[in-house]
Structures are given as structure tokens and as C-alpha cells.
Amino acid sequence: MQKLNGKYCHSIKAKIRYIVPLVEQLGNYVRINEISEIAKQDIEKALNYETKKYVYLDFNF
């Protein structure tokens, strides 16, 4: 989203936080993204997510 004229716009920056848990598999502990393709894809999707640069509020007083 680009800055809109006539609206109260605020630039935002967001941090992406994620956890790759350890799981037990056959007596060994491994990261879940090493044994699950779905988990691996979800983590990649989260890391590649881009937030919009601006948010705006439309005040009607």
C-alpha cells in the first residue's frame, strides 16, 4: 500500500518471529522442518512474508 492523500497514514515495520521446534524421532531430537515438508513450507512462507509499508486511519468527526 502506498501513502494515501487525505488519510492519516503511518509507516510501519514489523518483525517476523518464528520458532523451529525440536521434536523427538526414534530417540533423536531433530528440527521439525527437517522431517516435515509442510512445516518447512510454512516456515519459508513466514520468512518471505512482506508487510505493507503503510496503514491508515480514516477519521470522520
PQR file of N, CA, C, O and H, with PARSE charges and radii, in Angstrom:
ATOM      1  N   MET A   1       0.847  -1.165   0.000 -0.4000 1.5000
ATOM      2  CA  MET A   1       0.000   0.000   0.000 -0.0000 2.0000
ATOM      3  C   MET A   1       0.896   1.233   0.000  0.5500 1.7000
ATOM      4  O   MET A   1       1.916   1.277   0.688 -0.5500 1.4000
ATOM      5  N   GLN A   2       0.509   2.206  -0.761 -0.4000 1.5000
ATOM      6  CA  GLN A   2       1.226   3.466  -0.782 -0.0000 2.0000
ATOM      7  C   GLN A   2       0.490   4.474   0.081  0.5500 1.7000
ATOM      8  O   GLN A   2      -0.673   4.276   0.435 -0.5500 1.4000
ATOM      9  H   GLN A   2      -0.320   2.170  -1.320  0.4000 1.0000
ATOM     10  N   LYS A   3       1.165   5.538   0.411 -0.4000 1.5000
ATOM     11  CA  LYS A   3       0.576   6.586   1.237 -0.0000 2.0000
ATOM     12  C   LYS A   3      -0.603   7.212   0.498  0.5500 1.7000
ATOM     13  O   LYS A   3      -0.504   7.531  -0.687 -0.5500 1.4000
ATOM     14  H   LYS A   3       2.109   5.699   0.124  0.4000 1.0000
ATOM     15  N   LEU A   4      -1.726   7.388   1.209 -0.4000 1.5000
ATOM     16  CA  LEU A   4      -2.935   7.951   0.619 -0.0000 2.0000
ATOM     17  C   LEU A   4      -3.101   9.403   1.035  0.5500 1.7000
ATOM     18  O   LEU A   4      -2.919   9.737   2.206 -0.5500 1.4000
ATOM     19  H   LEU A   4      -1.807   7.129   2.171  0.4000 1.0000
ATOM     20  N   ASN A   5      -3.441  10.257   0.100 -0.4000 1.5000
ATOM     21  CA  ASN A   5      -3.713  11.660   0.423 -0.0000 2.0000
ATOM     22  C   ASN A   5      -5.061  11.766   1.120  0.5500 1.7000
ATOM     23  O   ASN A   5      -6.001  11.053   0.770 -0.5500 1.4000
ATOM     24  H   ASN A   5      -3.589   9.985  -0.851  0.4000 1.0000
ATOM     25  N   GLY A   6      -5.155  12.650   2.099 -0.4000 1.5000
ATOM     26  CA  GLY A   6      -6.398  12.856   2.825 -0.0000 2.0000
ATOM     27  C   GLY A   6      -6.657  11.842   3.923  0.5500 1.7000
ATOM     28  O   GLY A   6      -7.729  11.855   4.527 -0.5500 1.4000
ATOM     29  H   GLY A   6      -4.391  13.229   2.383  0.4000 1.0000
ATOM     30  N   LYS A   7      -5.713  10.974   4.193 -0.4000 1.5000
ATOM     31  CA  LYS A   7      -5.848   9.962   5.246 -0.0000 2.0000
ATOM     32  C   LYS A   7      -4.680  10.107   6.212  0.5500 1.7000
ATOM     33  O   LYS A   7      -3.607  10.579   5.836 -0.5500 1.4000
ATOM     34  H   LYS A   7      -4.842  10.964   3.702  0.4000 1.0000
ATOM     35  N   TYR A   8      -4.897   9.698   7.461 -0.4000 1.5000
ATOM     36  CA  TYR A   8      -3.803   9.676   8.422 -0.0000 2.0000
ATOM     37  C   TYR A   8      -3.044   8.382   8.190  0.5500 1.7000
ATOM     38  O   TYR A   8      -3.511   7.305   8.557 -0.5500 1.4000
ATOM     39  H   TYR A   8      -5.768   9.315   7.766  0.4000 1.0000
ATOM     40  N   CYS A   9      -1.864   8.493   7.574 -0.4000 1.5000
ATOM     41  CA  CYS A   9      -1.056   7.315   7.249 -0.0000 2.0000
ATOM     42  C   CYS A   9       0.134   7.224   8.194  0.5500 1.7000
ATOM     43  O   CYS A   9       0.710   8.234   8.599 -0.5500 1.4000
ATOM     44  H   CYS A   9      -1.484   9.368   7.276  0.4000 1.0000
ATOM     45  N   HIS A  10       0.480   6.010   8.528 -0.4000 1.5000
ATOM     46  CA  HIS A  10       1.622   5.781   9.407 -0.0000 2.0000
ATOM     47  C   HIS A  10       2.462   4.661   8.817  0.5500 1.7000
ATOM     48  O   HIS A  10       1.946   3.597   8.474 -0.5500 1.4000
ATOM     49  H   HIS A  10       0.012   5.190   8.199  0.4000 1.0000
ATOM     50  N   SER A  11       3.758   4.909   8.702 -0.4000 1.5000
ATOM     51  CA  SER A  11       4.674   3.899   8.193 -0.0000 2.0000
ATOM     52  C   SER A  11       4.909   2.850   9.279  0.5500 1.7000
ATOM     53  O   SER A  11       5.095   3.187  10.448 -0.5500 1.4000
ATOM     54  H   SER A  11       4.177   5.773   8.981  0.4000 1.0000
ATOM     55  N   ILE A  12       4.898   1.579   8.882 -0.4000 1.5000
ATOM     56  CA  ILE A  12       5.093   0.505   9.856 -0.0000 2.0000
ATOM     57  C   ILE A  12       6.248  -0.388   9.445  0.5500 1.7000
ATOM     58  O   ILE A  12       6.562  -0.531   8.263 -0.5500 1.4000
ATOM     59  H   ILE A  12       4.746   1.306   7.932  0.4000 1.0000
ATOM     60  N   LYS A  13       6.861  -0.973  10.431 -0.4000 1.5000
ATOM     61  CA  LYS A  13       7.856  -2.009  10.229 -0.0000 2.0000
ATOM     62  C   LYS A  13       7.490  -3.142  11.170  0.5500 1.7000
ATOM     63  O   LYS A  13       7.200  -2.910  12.343 -0.5500 1.4000
ATOM     64  H   LYS A  13       6.607  -0.857  11.391  0.4000 1.0000
ATOM     65  N   ALA A  14       7.501  -4.348  10.670 -0.4000 1.5000
ATOM     66  CA  ALA A  14       7.129  -5.489  11.501 -0.0000 2.0000
ATOM     67  C   ALA A  14       8.240  -6.528  11.466  0.5500 1.7000
ATOM     68  O   ALA A  14       8.848  -6.773  10.424 -0.5500 1.4000
ATOM     69  H   ALA A  14       7.737  -4.537   9.717  0.4000 1.0000
ATOM     70  N   LYS A  15       8.492  -7.127  12.605 -0.4000 1.5000
ATOM     71  CA  LYS A  15       9.457  -8.212  12.684 -0.0000 2.0000
ATOM     72  C   LYS A  15       8.720  -9.534  12.557  0.5500 1.7000
ATOM     73  O   LYS A  15       7.651  -9.725  13.136 -0.5500 1.4000
ATOM     74  H   LYS A  15       7.998  -6.929  13.451  0.4000 1.0000
ATOM     75  N   ILE A  16       9.292 -10.418  11.809 -0.4000 1.5000
ATOM     76  CA  ILE A  16       8.744 -11.764  11.707 -0.0000 2.0000
ATOM     77  C   ILE A  16       9.447 -12.626  12.756  0.5500 1.7000
ATOM     78  O   ILE A  16      10.674 -12.725  12.775 -0.5500 1.4000
ATOM     79  H   ILE A  16      10.161 -10.263  11.339  0.4000 1.0000
ATOM     80  N   ARG A  17       8.664 -13.235  13.609 -0.4000 1.5000
ATOM     81  CA  ARG A  17       9.225 -14.111  14.632 -0.0000 2.0000
ATOM     82  C   ARG A  17       8.693 -15.519  14.405  0.5500 1.7000
ATOM     83  O   ARG A  17       7.509 -15.713  14.128 -0.5500 1.4000
ATOM     84  H   ARG A  17       7.667 -13.155  13.593  0.4000 1.0000
ATOM     85  N   TYR A  18       9.554 -16.464  14.520 -0.4000 1.5000
ATOM     86  CA  TYR A  18       9.144 -17.849  14.331 -0.0000 2.0000
ATOM     87  C   TYR A  18      10.024 -18.751  15.179  0.5500 1.7000
ATOM     88  O   TYR A  18      11.120 -18.378  15.598 -0.5500 1.4000
ATOM     89  H   TYR A  18      10.515 -16.307  14.745  0.4000 1.0000
ATOM     90  N   ILE A  19       9.515 -19.934  15.415 -0.4000 1.5000
ATOM     91  CA  ILE A  19      10.237 -20.931  16.204 -0.0000 2.0000
ATOM     92  C   ILE A  19      10.251 -22.228  15.397  0.5500 1.7000
ATOM     93  O   ILE A  19       9.233 -22.629  14.833 -0.5500 1.4000
ATOM     94  H   ILE A  19       8.624 -20.237  15.075  0.4000 1.0000
ATOM     95  N   VAL A  20      11.396 -22.870  15.349 -0.4000 1.5000
ATOM     96  CA  VAL A  20      11.502 -24.187  14.722 -0.0000 2.0000
ATOM     97  C   VAL A  20      11.726 -25.176  15.864  0.5500 1.7000
ATOM     98  O   VAL A  20      12.854 -25.360  16.322 -0.5500 1.4000
ATOM     99  H   VAL A  20      12.223 -22.545  15.808  0.4000 1.0000
ATOM    100  N   PRO A  21      10.640 -25.815  16.323 -0.5600 1.5000
ATOM    101  CA  PRO A  21      10.761 -26.676  17.497  0.2800 2.0000
ATOM    102  C   PRO A  21      11.570 -27.947  17.244  0.5500 1.7000
ATOM    103  O   PRO A  21      11.638 -28.471  16.132 -0.5500 1.4000
ATOM    104  N   LEU A  22      12.178 -28.414  18.332 -0.4000 1.5000
ATOM    105  CA  LEU A  22      12.826 -29.718  18.334 -0.0000 2.0000
ATOM    106  C   LEU A  22      11.765 -30.768  18.637  0.5500 1.7000
ATOM    107  O   LEU A  22      10.926 -30.578  19.517 -0.5500 1.4000
ATOM    108  H   LEU A  22      12.124 -27.988  19.235  0.4000 1.0000
ATOM    109  N   VAL A  23      11.806 -31.868  17.908 -0.4000 1.5000
ATOM    110  CA  VAL A  23      10.892 -32.982  18.172 -0.0000 2.0000
ATOM    111  C   VAL A  23      11.712 -34.261  18.293  0.5500 1.7000
ATOM    112  O   VAL A  23      12.798 -34.382  17.727 -0.5500 1.4000
ATOM    113  H   VAL A  23      12.488 -32.023  17.193  0.4000 1.0000
ATOM    114  N   GLU A  24      11.169 -35.202  19.037 -0.4000 1.5000
ATOM    115  CA  GLU A  24      11.867 -36.481  19.196 -0.0000 2.0000
ATOM    116  C   GLU A  24      11.412 -37.436  18.104  0.5500 1.7000
ATOM    117  O   GLU A  24      10.218 -37.625  17.875 -0.5500 1.4000
ATOM    118  H   GLU A  24      10.287 -35.104  19.497  0.4000 1.0000
ATOM    119  N   GLN A  25      12.392 -38.031  17.438 -0.4000 1.5000
ATOM    120  CA  GLN A  25      12.095 -39.021  16.402 -0.0000 2.0000
ATOM    121  C   GLN A  25      13.065 -40.183  16.559  0.5500 1.7000
ATOM    122  O   GLN A  25      14.268 -40.042  16.338 -0.5500 1.4000
ATOM    123  H   GLN A  25      13.362 -37.877  17.625  0.4000 1.0000
ATOM    124  N   LEU A  26      12.532 -41.313  16.937 -0.4000 1.5000
ATOM    125  CA  LEU A  26      13.321 -42.535  17.116 -0.0000 2.0000
ATOM    126  C   LEU A  26      14.505 -42.335  18.065  0.5500 1.7000
ATOM    127  O   LEU A  26      15.611 -42.807  17.800 -0.5500 1.4000
ATOM    128  H   LEU A  26      11.555 -41.428  17.117  0.4000 1.0000
ATOM    129  N   GLY A  27      14.262 -41.636  19.164 -0.4000 1.5000
ATOM    130  CA  GLY A  27      15.286 -41.429  20.174 -0.0000 2.0000
ATOM    131  C   GLY A  27      16.231 -40.273  19.903  0.5500 1.7000
ATOM    132  O   GLY A  27      17.087 -39.973  20.736 -0.5500 1.4000
ATOM    133  H   GLY A  27      13.364 -41.253  19.379  0.4000 1.0000
ATOM    134  N   ASN A  28      16.098 -39.622  18.770 -0.4000 1.5000
ATOM    135  CA  ASN A  28      16.932 -38.455  18.441 -0.0000 2.0000
ATOM    136  C   ASN A  28      16.068 -37.206  18.400  0.5500 1.7000
ATOM    137  O   ASN A  28      14.865 -37.281  18.150 -0.5500 1.4000
ATOM    138  H   ASN A  28      15.403 -39.866  18.093  0.4000 1.0000
ATOM    139  N   TYR A  29      16.682 -36.068  18.644 -0.4000 1.5000
ATOM    140  CA  TYR A  29      15.980 -34.794  18.562 -0.0000 2.0000
ATOM    141  C   TYR A  29      16.396 -34.086  17.285  0.5500 1.7000
ATOM    142  O   TYR A  29      17.581 -33.881  17.021 -0.5500 1.4000
ATOM    143  H   TYR A  29      17.659 -36.007  18.847  0.4000 1.0000
ATOM    144  N   VAL A  30      15.388 -33.714  16.494 -0.4000 1.5000
ATOM    145  CA  VAL A  30      15.637 -33.030  15.220 -0.0000 2.0000
ATOM    146  C   VAL A  30      14.675 -31.847  15.100  0.5500 1.7000
ATOM    147  O   VAL A  30      13.632 -31.810  15.753 -0.5500 1.4000
ATOM    148  H   VAL A  30      14.425 -33.881  16.707  0.4000 1.0000
ATOM    149  N   ARG A  31      15.038 -30.897  14.266 -0.4000 1.5000
ATOM    150  CA  ARG A  31      14.144 -29.770  13.990 -0.0000 2.0000
ATOM    151  C   ARG A  31      12.990 -30.264  13.123  0.5500 1.7000
ATOM    152  O   ARG A  31      13.172 -31.099  12.237 -0.5500 1.4000
ATOM    153  H   ARG A  31      15.885 -30.927  13.735  0.4000 1.0000
ATOM    154  N   ILE A  32      11.802 -29.732  13.394 -0.4000 1.5000
ATOM    155  CA  ILE A  32      10.614 -30.221  12.705 -0.0000 2.0000
ATOM    156  C   ILE A  32      10.673 -29.980  11.197  0.5500 1.7000
ATOM    157  O   ILE A  32      10.111 -30.753  10.421 -0.5500 1.4000
ATOM    158  H   ILE A  32      11.654 -29.053  14.113  0.4000 1.0000
ATOM    159  N   ASN A  33      11.350 -28.914  10.786 -0.4000 1.5000
ATOM    160  CA  ASN A  33      11.433 -28.639   9.354 -0.0000 2.0000
ATOM    161  C   ASN A  33      12.338 -29.629   8.621  0.5500 1.7000
ATOM    162  O   ASN A  33      12.340 -29.672   7.391 -0.5500 1.4000
ATOM    163  H   ASN A  33      11.806 -28.286  11.416  0.4000 1.0000
ATOM    164  N   GLU A  34      13.100 -30.417   9.363 -0.4000 1.5000
ATOM    165  CA  GLU A  34      13.945 -31.444   8.749 -0.0000 2.0000
ATOM    166  C   GLU A  34      13.176 -32.739   8.470  0.5500 1.7000
ATOM    167  O   GLU A  34      13.622 -33.569   7.678 -0.5500 1.4000
ATOM    168  H   GLU A  34      13.098 -30.382  10.363  0.4000 1.0000
ATOM    169  N   ILE A  35      12.029 -32.911   9.118 -0.4000 1.5000
ATOM    170  CA  ILE A  35      11.273 -34.152   8.928 -0.0000 2.0000
ATOM    171  C   ILE A  35       9.872 -33.920   8.364  0.5500 1.7000
ATOM    172  O   ILE A  35       9.184 -34.878   8.011 -0.5500 1.4000
ATOM    173  H   ILE A  35      11.667 -32.238   9.763  0.4000 1.0000
ATOM    174  N   SER A  36       9.445 -32.666   8.277 -0.4000 1.5000
ATOM    175  CA  SER A  36       8.107 -32.372   7.771 -0.0000 2.0000
ATOM    176  C   SER A  36       8.191 -31.334   6.651  0.5500 1.7000
ATOM    177  O   SER A  36       8.632 -30.206   6.866 -0.5500 1.4000
ATOM    178  H   SER A  36      10.004 -31.888   8.564  0.4000 1.0000
ATOM    179  N   GLU A  37       7.766 -31.729   5.474 -0.4000 1.5000
ATOM    180  CA  GLU A  37       7.758 -30.802   4.329 -0.0000 2.0000
ATOM    181  C   GLU A  37       6.746 -29.678   4.547  0.5500 1.7000
ATOM    182  O   GLU A  37       6.981 -28.542   4.135 -0.5500 1.4000
ATOM    183  H   GLU A  37       7.408 -32.646   5.300  0.4000 1.0000
ATOM    184  N   ILE A  38       5.627 -29.990   5.191 -0.4000 1.5000
ATOM    185  CA  ILE A  38       4.616 -28.964   5.473 -0.0000 2.0000
ATOM    186  C   ILE A  38       5.185 -27.899   6.405  0.5500 1.7000
ATOM    187  O   ILE A  38       5.011 -26.705   6.162 -0.5500 1.4000
ATOM    188  H   ILE A  38       5.436 -30.913   5.526  0.4000 1.0000
ATOM    189  N   ALA A  39       5.865 -28.323   7.473 -0.4000 1.5000
ATOM    190  CA  ALA A  39       6.476 -27.372   8.405 -0.0000 2.0000
ATOM    191  C   ALA A  39       7.526 -26.537   7.695  0.5500 1.7000
ATOM    192  O   ALA A  39       7.607 -25.328   7.913 -0.5500 1.4000
ATOM    193  H   ALA A  39       6.007 -29.293   7.672  0.4000 1.0000
ATOM    194  N   LYS A  40       8.327 -27.163   6.853 -0.4000 1.5000
ATOM    195  CA  LYS A  40       9.369 -26.453   6.107 -0.0000 2.0000
ATOM    196  C   LYS A  40       8.748 -25.388   5.208  0.5500 1.7000
ATOM    197  O   LYS A  40       9.245 -24.264   5.150 -0.5500 1.4000
ATOM    198  H   LYS A  40       8.261 -28.145   6.677  0.4000 1.0000
ATOM    199  N   GLN A  41       7.681 -25.727   4.514 -0.4000 1.5000
ATOM    200  CA  GLN A  41       7.000 -24.769   3.636 -0.0000 2.0000
ATOM    201  C   GLN A  41       6.379 -23.630   4.432  0.5500 1.7000
ATOM    202  O   GLN A  41       6.446 -22.473   4.015 -0.5500 1.4000
ATOM    203  H   GLN A  41       7.277 -26.640   4.561  0.4000 1.0000
ATOM    204  N   ASP A  42       5.775 -23.947   5.577 -0.4000 1.5000
ATOM    205  CA  ASP A  42       5.163 -22.908   6.414 -0.0000 2.0000
ATOM    206  C   ASP A  42       6.211 -21.930   6.935  0.5500 1.7000
ATOM    207  O   ASP A  42       5.960 -20.726   6.975 -0.5500 1.4000
ATOM    208  H   ASP A  42       5.720 -24.886   5.915  0.4000 1.0000
ATOM    209  N   ILE A  43       7.374 -22.422   7.331 -0.4000 1.5000
ATOM    210  CA  ILE A  43       8.448 -21.554   7.819 -0.0000 2.0000
ATOM    211  C   ILE A  43       8.960 -20.669   6.693  0.5500 1.7000
ATOM    212  O   ILE A  43       9.177 -19.475   6.897 -0.5500 1.4000
ATOM    213  H   ILE A  43       7.579 -23.400   7.298  0.4000 1.0000
ATOM    214  N   GLU A  44       9.156 -21.234   5.515 -0.4000 1.5000
ATOM    215  CA  GLU A  44       9.604 -20.443   4.360 -0.0000 2.0000
ATOM    216  C   GLU A  44       8.580 -19.372   4.010  0.5500 1.7000
ATOM    217  O   GLU A  44       8.943 -18.239   3.696 -0.5500 1.4000
ATOM    218  H   GLU A  44       8.981 -22.204   5.349  0.4000 1.0000
ATOM    219  N   LYS A  45       7.306 -19.731   4.063 -0.4000 1.5000
ATOM    220  CA  LYS A  45       6.235 -18.770   3.772 -0.0000 2.0000
ATOM    221  C   LYS A  45       6.274 -17.610   4.774  0.5500 1.7000
ATOM    222  O   LYS A  45       6.125 -16.451   4.387 -0.5500 1.4000
ATOM    223  H   LYS A  45       7.012 -20.652   4.318  0.4000 1.0000
ATOM    224  N   ALA A  46       6.471 -17.917   6.047 -0.4000 1.5000
ATOM    225  CA  ALA A  46       6.541 -16.876   7.079 -0.0000 2.0000
ATOM    226  C   ALA A  46       7.749 -15.968   6.871  0.5500 1.7000
ATOM    227  O   ALA A  46       7.651 -14.753   7.039 -0.5500 1.4000
ATOM    228  H   ALA A  46       6.592 -18.858   6.361  0.4000 1.0000
ATOM    229  N   LEU A  47       8.886 -16.553   6.507 -0.4000 1.5000
ATOM    230  CA  LEU A  47      10.104 -15.766   6.305 -0.0000 2.0000
ATOM    231  C   LEU A  47      10.018 -14.863   5.077  0.5500 1.7000
ATOM    232  O   LEU A  47      10.654 -13.810   5.037 -0.5500 1.4000
ATOM    233  H   LEU A  47       8.966 -17.541   6.371  0.4000 1.0000
ATOM    234  N   ASN A  48       9.242 -15.263   4.085 -0.4000 1.5000
ATOM    235  CA  ASN A  48       9.124 -14.484   2.858 -0.0000 2.0000
ATOM    236  C   ASN A  48       7.957 -13.504   2.872  0.5500 1.7000
ATOM    237  O   ASN A  48       7.763 -12.765   1.906 -0.5500 1.4000
ATOM    238  H   ASN A  48       8.725 -16.119   4.117  0.4000 1.0000
ATOM    239  N   TYR A  49       7.175 -13.486   3.955 -0.4000 1.5000
ATOM    240  CA  TYR A  49       6.017 -12.604   4.060 -0.0000 2.0000
ATOM    241  C   TYR A  49       6.475 -11.156   4.175  0.5500 1.7000
ATOM    242  O   TYR A  49       7.377 -10.844   4.953 -0.5500 1.4000
ATOM    243  H   TYR A  49       7.333 -14.087   4.739  0.4000 1.0000
ATOM    244  N   GLU A  50       5.856 -10.277   3.405 -0.4000 1.5000
ATOM    245  CA  GLU A  50       6.175  -8.859   3.470 -0.0000 2.0000
ATOM    246  C   GLU A  50       4.943  -8.089   3.924  0.5500 1.7000
ATOM    247  O   GLU A  50       3.857  -8.243   3.365 -0.5500 1.4000
ATOM    248  H   GLU A  50       5.123 -10.530   2.773  0.4000 1.0000
ATOM    249  N   THR A  51       5.126  -7.264   4.940 -0.4000 1.5000
ATOM    250  CA  THR A  51       4.017  -6.441   5.415 -0.0000 2.0000
ATOM    251  C   THR A  51       3.883  -5.223   4.519  0.5500 1.7000
ATOM    252  O   THR A  51       4.818  -4.842   3.815 -0.5500 1.4000
ATOM    253  H   THR A  51       6.009  -7.139   5.394  0.4000 1.0000
ATOM    254  N   LYS A  52       2.713  -4.625   4.558 -0.4000 1.5000
ATOM    255  CA  LYS A  52       2.507  -3.393   3.808 -0.0000 2.0000
ATOM    256  C   LYS A  52       3.266  -2.277   4.499  0.5500 1.7000
ATOM    257  O   LYS A  52       3.435  -2.296   5.719 -0.5500 1.4000
ATOM    258  H   LYS A  52       1.953  -4.935   5.130  0.4000 1.0000
ATOM    259  N   LYS A  53       3.726  -1.298   3.721 -0.4000 1.5000
ATOM    260  CA  LYS A  53       4.532  -0.230   4.288 -0.0000 2.0000
ATOM    261  C   LYS A  53       3.701   0.740   5.130  0.5500 1.7000
ATOM    262  O   LYS A  53       4.189   1.246   6.141 -0.5500 1.4000
ATOM    263  H   LYS A  53       3.589  -1.282   2.731  0.4000 1.0000
ATOM    264  N   TYR A  54       2.471   1.003   4.738 -0.4000 1.5000
ATOM    265  CA  TYR A  54       1.644   1.982   5.442 -0.0000 2.0000
ATOM    266  C   TYR A  54       0.335   1.364   5.909  0.5500 1.7000
ATOM    267  O   TYR A  54      -0.215   0.464   5.272 -0.5500 1.4000
ATOM    268  H   TYR A  54       2.074   0.592   3.918  0.4000 1.0000
ATOM    269  N   VAL A  55      -0.144   1.867   7.029 -0.4000 1.5000
ATOM    270  CA  VAL A  55      -1.518   1.637   7.462 -0.0000 2.0000
ATOM    271  C   VAL A  55      -2.163   3.002   7.550  0.5500 1.7000
ATOM    272  O   VAL A  55      -1.461   3.999   7.720 -0.5500 1.4000
ATOM    273  H   VAL A  55       0.303   2.597   7.546  0.4000 1.0000
ATOM    274  N   TYR A  56      -3.480   3.078   7.438 -0.4000 1.5000
ATOM    275  CA  TYR A  56      -4.112   4.376   7.556 -0.0000 2.0000
ATOM    276  C   TYR A  56      -5.387   4.283   8.375  0.5500 1.7000
ATOM    277  O   TYR A  56      -6.021   3.233   8.475 -0.5500 1.4000
ATOM    278  H   TYR A  56      -4.050   2.268   7.300  0.4000 1.0000
ATOM    279  N   LEU A  57      -5.733   5.407   8.949 -0.4000 1.5000
ATOM    280  CA  LEU A  57      -6.971   5.559   9.698 -0.0000 2.0000
ATOM    281  C   LEU A  57      -7.794   6.628   9.008  0.5500 1.7000
ATOM    282  O   LEU A  57      -7.273   7.673   8.620 -0.5500 1.4000
ATOM    283  H   LEU A  57      -5.218   6.261   8.867  0.4000 1.0000
ATOM    284  N   ASP A  58      -9.078   6.362   8.859 -0.4000 1.5000
ATOM    285  CA  ASP A  58      -9.977   7.302   8.202 -0.0000 2.0000
ATOM    286  C   ASP A  58     -10.910   7.863   9.266  0.5500 1.7000
ATOM    287  O   ASP A  58     -11.882   7.216   9.656 -0.5500 1.4000
ATOM    288  H   ASP A  58      -9.501   5.513   9.175  0.4000 1.0000
ATOM    289  N   PHE A  59     -10.611   9.062   9.727 -0.4000 1.5000
ATOM    290  CA  PHE A  59     -11.410   9.693  10.779 -0.0000 2.0000
ATOM    291  C   PHE A  59     -12.569  10.482  10.195  0.5500 1.7000
ATOM    292  O   PHE A  59     -12.372  11.292   9.289 -0.5500 1.4000
ATOM    293  H   PHE A  59      -9.822   9.588   9.410  0.4000 1.0000
ATOM    294  N   ASN A  60     -13.764  10.258  10.698 -0.4000 1.5000
ATOM    295  CA  ASN A  60     -14.923  11.056  10.336 -0.0000 2.0000
ATOM    296  C   ASN A  60     -15.454  11.705  11.610  0.5500 1.7000
ATOM    297  O   ASN A  60     -16.163  11.070  12.390 -0.5500 1.4000
ATOM    298  H   ASN A  60     -13.924   9.600  11.434  0.4000 1.0000
ATOM    299  N   PHE A  61     -15.107  12.966  11.815 -0.4000 1.5000
ATOM    300  CA  PHE A  61     -15.573  13.674  13.022 -0.0000 2.0000
ATOM    301  C   PHE A  61     -16.751  14.545  12.686  0.5500 1.7000
ATOM    302  O   PHE A  61     -17.288  15.222  13.563 -0.5500 1.4000
ATOM    303  H   PHE A  61     -14.531  13.482  11.181  0.4000 1.0000
TER
END
